Amino acid sequence: MSDISFTAFVISLASSAAMHLGDLPDPEGAQAPEPNLEGAQQMIDILALLDEKTRGNLSAEERQVLEQVLYELRLRFVEVSGGGKRIIEP
């Protein structure tokens, strides 16, 4: 059994969320699937819970990775769910 770092664990969860958002192809499929907003929200919630429960116990790098991943996934979730549409399209 190989050791897994906290950062690798966070990236793994983030990759799963990205797959649910349709940003990464399914490992078994050739193309990105349709977004699964419920699945993506669940992964974002898990990462947010991890953020809350590990506060004060992470290295600066681990904290930065977790915060950045959460920020980017939340932004992407809003975009995919239609909440980030512009009033005037370029």
ChimeraX attribute file (.defattr): number of C-alpha atoms within 10 A of each C-alpha:
attribute: neighborCount
match mode: 1-to-1
recipient: residues
	/A:1	3
	/A:2	4
	/A:3	6
	/A:4	8
	/A:5	10
	/A:6	15
	/A:7	15
	/A:8	13
	/A:9	11
	/A:10	20
	/A:11	15
	/A:12	12
	/A:13	18
	/A:14	22
	/A:15	17
	/A:16	19
	/A:17	26
	/A:18	24
	/A:19	21
	/A:20	25
	/A:21	25
	/A:22	19
	/A:23	18
	/A:24	15
	/A:25	15
	/A:26	14
	/A:27	9
	/A:28	6
	/A:29	8
	/A:30	8
	/A:31	12
	/A:32	16
	/A:33	15
	/A:34	12
	/A:35	18
	/A:36	16
	/A:37	17
	/A:38	12
	/A:39	16
	/A:40	24
	/A:41	17
	/A:42	13
	/A:43	21
	/A:44	23
	/A:45	14
	/A:46	15
	/A:47	21
	/A:48	16
	/A:49	12
	/A:50	13
	/A:51	18
	/A:52	10
	/A:53	10
	/A:54	11
	/A:55	11
	/A:56	10
	/A:57	10
	/A:58	13
	/A:59	11
	/A:60	9
	/A:61	10
	/A:62	16
	/A:63	18
	/A:64	13
	/A:65	17
	/A:66	20
	/A:67	14
	/A:68	12
	/A:69	20
	/A:70	20
	/A:71	13
	/A:72	12
	/A:73	21
	/A:74	16
	/A:75	13
	/A:76	18
	/A:77	22
	/A:78	13
	/A:79	14
	/A:80	17
	/A:81	13
	/A:82	10
	/A:83	11
	/A:84	12
	/A:85	11
	/A:86	9
	/A:87	6
	/A:88	5
	/A:89	5
	/A:90	4
